[in-house]
Amino acid sequence: MAKFIMVVGTSSNCGKTVTVAGLCRILANRGYKVAPFKSQNMSLNSRVSKEEGEIAVAQYIQSLAAKTEPSIHFNPVLLKPKGNFISQVIVHGKPYRDMDYNEYRKNKDFFLKKIKESLEYLDRNYDYVVMEGAGSCCEINLLEDDIANLRVLEMVGGDAILVADIDRGGVFASLYGTVSLLPEKWRKLIKGFVINKFRGNLDVLKKGLEKIEELTGIPVLGVIPYREDFVFPEEDSQVIQEKRVFGNLRSPVEVNVIRFSKIANFTDINPLSNDTLIRLIDFQEDITGDILILPGTRCSTLEAKLIKEYGMDRKIREFVERGGIVIGICGGFQILGKMLIDRNFSEGDVGTIEGIGLFNMETIFGNEKAIKNSYGILEIEEERFEVSGYELHEGITVSQEKPLIKVIKGFGNNGEGFDGAIKVIEVGRGKRGYILGTYFHGIFENYKFRNFIVNLVRRRKGLKPITEDNYKDTLESSFEKIAKVIEENVDLSRILPVNNIIKE
């Protein structure tokens, strides 16, 4: 039987996801078989599990930290917002149906049953399950229908850690208020506090730590210092919407990413962050970079409408004519075509609409969703790369263009063995413009292809090419850093009785 530990928070973005990843890595390093878990996640950023089901990207990344294959049982219920208070509900990796909040909460018992099935699977197959709560664990207006926090821990028994973000201010009030408002049966599950993102001298907190323990009877297990050197893909679109410029700020290669209104799977751009400066641009802004990415989106037809309304389509065409590199991923790829045909309004209220027209292709919506771990051979100029990725798309694309990838495993454009499209345009003086599109999310995780694209720009600027897989090494290093920081600053003995024992 597994031991269950839950990390809950006083708010969103307080550090739950990273803390779970750190605990997973600590346990994995000690030889335990460990699984991350989040009963219900709401995110437009998802990955494909080993069973070819859809799970939130956070649980996928946490599975890497845990050194285990990602499973649908790590995130049995995933909500993907579609707008107008409607979400696509994913259950055990597959689309269940679109529901509004009232319908969803009325079906709470059904979802709890599915969650319980996953917990029973994890209990049979793992030594430890490190669970992540959602948002605040004490939204008193939602507690009756909350199936993402302490109600789930109560189902299996276990201990909870309450994490609070001191960088936001009001940390002690947040801890005290959260504990005070929780029902007594759930309050008893919290075995310790962790204060996250602290800057400065720990002595300043001493009186506060003593007082919060006195008031609540719950010990402070530790204070985690603020760190900026963790590379951890964000799952919350709110975080990415607040950013303007990130990545390697000293890089001579600038990547622009159109900030779609329904941006999805924006973690696709993370592997570029080590070697390029990344700038998010709005529809009305100019393209200032060397590479332009049209990312994934929950609603391709809406983004196509906005691109045309703000004149971004003209700017993209001019960018290519100057020798720019344009890359469309999933929904961004669809928008690069001539037509997006949505007769039944399955994408939203826009319906059928013209695309930018850089590719001679049409995409038809209304088909069953493709959920695949995919693999193929990518060809560009004289280069051939073995590439893997994952597909999560509704839409069949019929293209007259040269395909980008020969699909060995996966769905691709229309299930006929090819994915994406590529067009190379001679713009004069030996310079070329490139237009690439693919359904393969995670395409930039293939470092040889990623380096090829970055080096197209570096060569133009007379710079030495890059050859290493910097992102993979950085991500793995981050897992170890997170684990080390937690071990050094948090007393884990109350929740991990095996704190100093290495499993043989």
N, C-alpha and C positions, 0 to 999 in steps of 0.2 A: 504493500500500500504506500501511496505517495504522501509526503508531508506538503501541506498547502500554506503558502505565505502570500499575503496580499499587500500591495502598496496602494494606498488611497491618498487623496490630496484634499487640501483646503480650497483648491481652485484648479482651473485648467492651466496648462503650461507651467506647472510648479516643479516639474522634474520627475514625474512618475515613470514615464517611459524610459528615461535614461537610467533611473534607479533600478528598474526591473532588469534592464539589460546588464547592468553591473552585477546584480545579484546572480543572474544566470551565468555570467562568466566566472564569478567566484566559485560557484558550485560545480560548474563544468571543469574548471581547473583542478578541483579536488577529486575528480573522477566520478562524479554523480551524473546520472542520466536526468537531465532537467528540461522542463518545458515551460515556455512563457504562455500566458493565457490572458485574454480579455474577452469577457462574455459577450459584450456588445460594444462595438466601436462605430463611430460615425466619421467617415473620411472618404474623400474622393481619391485618395492615394492607396492603391491596392497592388498586391502581387499575386502570383499563382503558386499554389501549394504543390506538394508532391503528388496529391491526388487529382491535380488539375482543377482545383477549386479556388475561389477568390477569397483572399483574406487581406486585412489591413496591412499596409506597409510596415507599421510599427511592430507587429507581431512577426513579420518576416525578418526584419532586422534583428529583433530580439532572439529569433531562432539561430541566427548566425552567431550572436553572442553566446548562446547556449551550446553551440557546436552540434546542432541537431537539424534534421530536415524539417522545413516548415510544413505544418499540417492544418487542415481545415478545422481541427479540434482546438487549435490555438486561438481561434476567433470564430466561434460558431454563428454569431449574428453580426452582420456588417450592414450599416445603413449608408446609402450613397445619395445625398440630397440632390433632387432634380429641380427644385424651385417650387414656389407656391405651397410651401409646407408639405410637399410630397417627397418621399424618399423611395428609392429602389431598395428592397429588403433582400439581402443575400443570406441564405440559411445553409450552413454546412457547405459553403463554397459555391452554391448555385442560386441564380435569381429565383426568388419566391414569388413576390409580386410588389407592385407599387402601392404604398399606403401612406395616409396622412397620420398625424400623431394620435388622433382619437381612435382610429381603427387599429393602429399598432398597439396602443395600451390595452384595448379590449381583448387583444389576443396574447396578453402577457403570459398566460399559463402555457400556451403552445410554445412560445419562445423559451420559457423556463424549462420545459421538457427537453427541448433540443440542447439547451445549455447543459442540463444534467447528463444527457447522453455523452457529451464531450468530456465532462468532468469524470465520468465513470471510465471512459477510455483512457484518459490521462492517469487516473488512479491505478489502472492495471499495468500501465506501460512505462511509468517514470518514477524516479526516486523522489524528485521534488517538482512542484508546480509553483512557479512564481507568477502571481496574478496581478493584473493592473486594473485599478478602478478607472472611472471616467469622470472628468470634470471635478466638481466638488462632491464628496461622499455624503454631503448633508444639504442638498437642495430641498428644503422642507416642503416646498410646493410640489415636488416630484417624488418624494420618498415612497409614497404608496405604490407607485408603478416602477420604481427604480430596479432594474435587473442587471445593473452594471457594477454595483459596489458591494456593500457589506451583506446584503441579502444572499448573494451568491456564495460568499465565504461561509456564511452560516450554514449553507447546505452541505458543506464538506467538512467543516471544522477546521480551525487553523488560526493563525495569528495575523494581525494587521499592523502595518506601520503607517502613520499619518505624516505626510510630507507637506511642508509649507515653504513658500518662496519668500525669503526675507528681502530680496531685492525690490519687491513691490511695496514694501512697507507694511506696517500693521501685522507683523507675523504672530505676535503673542495673542492679539485679539482674534486673529484668524483661527489659531489653534484652540483657544478657549471657547470661542463661539461655536466652532464645529463640534467639539466634544459635548458641549452643553446642549446643543440642539438634537443630537443623536438620540434615538430611543435607547433605553438602558441596555437592552439585550445586544445591541450592536456596539454600544460604547465599550462594553466589556471585552470586545474582540481586539480593541486597539491596545497593543502592548508597548508602544513607544512612539515618540516623535522624532522626526528628522527635519532639521532646518537646513534649507538648501540655498545655494548661491550667495554665501556670505562673503563680504569684502571687509577686510580690516582686522583689528585686534580682537581676539576671542574674549579677552578679559572684559570687554565692554558689555558682553552678553551675560556675564555671570549672574548678576542679580535677577535678570529676566528669566534665565533658565531655572534658577532655584524657585522663583515665584510660580512659574507655570506648572512645575512639578507639584508644588504645595497645593495649588488650586485644583488640579485635576487628578492628582494621585498617579499620574502617568509619567514615566521617566523620559527624559530627552536622551535618545540613544547617540546622537551626534550632530555635529554641524559640518556641513559639506562646503568647502570654499568655492567661490565663483571661479570657473575655469572657462577660458575661451578657446582652448586647444582641443576640445572634443569635436570630432567630426561625426555627426549623427544626423541622418536624414530626417527632416521635419515631416510630420504627417499632417499637421494642422495648416490648412490653407490660409488661415488668418496670419500665421507667422510669415509665410512667404509674401503675402500681400503687403506686409509692413516693411519689407526689405526693398531697397532700390538697387544697391550695389553690394556684391559680396564675391566670394572666391578669392583668387590671388590678385590682390589690388596692385601688385607690382608687375603683373604680366603684361607684355606688349600685345597680347592677343585678346581682343574684346569680343565677347559673345553677347548679343542682344536676345532676350526672350520676350515675346509678346505676352503681356499680362492679360490673358483671357479672363472674361467675366466668370466663367465656370471652369477655371483651370483645374486639371486633374493629372495625377501621376507626375507632378512637377519634380519629383525625386529623380526623374530621368536625367536632369541636368547636373545632378550632384557630382558625378565622376569628372566633370569638366572643371570643378572648382579648384583643383590643385594647380592647374596649368594655365587657366584663363581667368580674366576678370569678367564677371557676369553682371549684366545690367538688365533689369526688368524695365520694359518700356510699355507705355499705354498706347492705345489705338491712335491717338492724335500726335504722338511724338515722332521725331525723326529717327531713322536708323543710323546710329553712329558707329556701330561695331564692324568687325570683319566677318562675323558669322551671325546669321539670324535663325532662330529656332521658333517654329510654331509648335507649341507643346500639345499635350493631350488636353481634352476638354470634355465636360459632361454633355455639351450641346454644340455640335459642330455647326448646325444651321444658324444658330444665334450668333456665333463668333463670325461666321461668314458675312452675316448681315451687318454686324458692327464694323468689320474690316472695310466693307464697301462704303458704309455711311461716313466713316471718318477719313476716307481716302488712303487708308493704309495699303490697299491693293496696288495703287499707283506707285507708292513708295517702294513696295517690294519688287515690282517689275523694274523700276529704275535702279534699284540696288543690284539686281542680277546683271543688268546691262553694264554696270560699272565693274563687274567681276566679283560680285559678292557671292557668298555661299549660303544658300537657304536650305534648311532641313525641317521637314514636317514629320511629326511623330503622331501616329494614330489619328485623332481628330484633326490635328494640324496637317497631316498628310491628305486627308479627305478634302480639306478646304483648298488645297493647291490644285484640285481638278476643276473641270468645267462645270459640273452639275452635282448638287447634292439633292437626291430625289427622296422626299419624305412625304409620300401621299397620305399616310395615315397619322401624320404628326406624332410619330413615335419619339422624335427627338425633342419636341416642344411645340411652341405655338407658331413658329416661323413657317414650317412646311418646306416645300421644294424651293430651292434657291440656287442661283448661279454661284460657282466658286470663283477663285482668282483666275483660273484658266492657264496656269503655268504648265500643267500636265493635261494631255488629251485623255481624259478619263472621267467616268461617272461613278458615283457611289449611291447605292440604293439601300435605304433603311427599312427595317421591319423584319429582319431575319433573327434567328436565334443567336444569342450572344456567344461569340467565340471566346473560350477560356482555355488557353493552351500555354504550356511551356514549349518553346519553339527553338528550332536549330536549322541552320542553313549555310550556304556559301554566298558571301557578298562579293560582288565584283565592281570595281571602280577603276577606270582607266586600265592600267596593266596589272593592277593588284587584285589578289584574291584573299579573302579573309574568312575563316570559319567563325561564325557568330552565333550566339544564343541570345534569347530574350524571352519575353512572355507577352501573350496577346490577350487583350481584354477589349473587345470591340463589337459593336452592333453596326452592321453595314457591310455590304458586299461591293467590292470595287472592280469595275471592268475598265481595264487600261489598255491603251494602244502604245504606251511607252515601253522602253526597255526596262525590264524589272531590275530592282536593286539586289534582290536576294533570291537564289534558288532554294526553295524550302524543302528540307529533308524530313523535318518533323514539325507539324504545325498546320495552321489554316492559311495564313497569308491573305492575299487580295480576295480570293473567291474559292479557296479550297482546291485549286488546280495546280499547286506546286510552285507558285511564284508569289513574291511579296514586294510591295513598294514599287518605286519607279526612280529612274535617274535620267537627268538630261544635263549635258555639258554644252555650254554656249561659248563660242569664240567671240571675244569682245574687242580684239585688236591688240597689236603689240605683244603678241604671244601670251596674252592674259585670257583666262577663262572664268566664266561664271558657272556655278554649280547649283543644281536643284535636285535635292534628294528627298524621298519620302518613304516611310516604312510603318508597318503596324507593329514592329518589334519594340515594345517598351524595353528599357534596359539596354538599348543598343550601344550606349556609350560605356557600358561596363566591359565591353570588349575592347581592351586597351589598345590593341594593334590598330583597329579601325579608328578609335578615338584619336590616337596619336597621328594617324594619317591625316585626319581632318585638320587638327591643330597645326600640323607641319605644313599643310598647304599654305597657311597664312605665314608661318615662320619663314618659310623659304622666300616668299615674296618680300619679306622684310630683311632678308640677308642674315637670318638667325640660325643657330645650330638646331637641328631637329631633336625632339625628345624621343626616348626609346623605352622608358621604364613604365611599369604599372603603378604609378604613384598613389592612385586612389585606393586600390585594394589594400596596399600596405598601410596607408593612413587610417582606413576604417578598422582594420584589425588592431592597429596600435591603439586606437581610441577605446576599443573594448577593454584592453588591458589597463589603460590609464584610468578608465571609469572604475574598474574593479579595484585597482590599487588605492584610489582616492577614498572609496567607500570603506575598504578594510582599514585604512589608516585613520579614518575620522569617525567611524560609526562602530558602536559596541554591538556586534552581531550575536553575542552569546545568548541573548534573550530570545532570539528567533531562530538562530542556527546553533543548536546544541553541539553540532559537529564542528564548531568554529575552528578548532585547531587540529582536526583529524583529516588525514588524507585517506580516502577510500581506496582500498587495494583493488 
